[in-house]
């Protein structure tokens, strides 16, 4: 599934990032790499998706979130 399909207050593990190379490198510089746990904070289908990873909140555009493949993490619910 993609991050765009994620549910609020659910933690996922990043499987792959399928954006362009430049954007992928920028996300890696921010700490979003394969294997990173990411928690969806707000995905109300309007505007940007708000997520938390590596202790920081980020707003990701829907197009970006649609290219990040994730799976639900073990012990998933985390606030």
Residue, then its C-alpha position, 0 to 999 in steps of 0.5 A: x500500500x502507499x502512504x497516501x492510503x494510510x490511516x490516522x494514528x497508525x505506524x508504518x514501515x517504509x518499503x520503498x520510495x519511488x519518486x524522482x532521484x532528486x526528491x528521493x535524495x531530499x527525503x533521505x536527507x530528512x531521514x525518510x529512508x527504507x525501513x524507517x517507521x512513519x506515523x500518519x498524524x492527519x490524512x483527511x484527504x484534503x491538502x497535505x498528509x501530515x506524518x511523523x518520523x524520526x521525532x519530527x512532523x512533516x507535511x507531505x504532498x499527496x503526490x509524494x505520499x502516493x509514491x512511498x510504499x509502506x506496510x503496517x509496522x509491528x505494534x503499529x498504533x503509536x501516537 
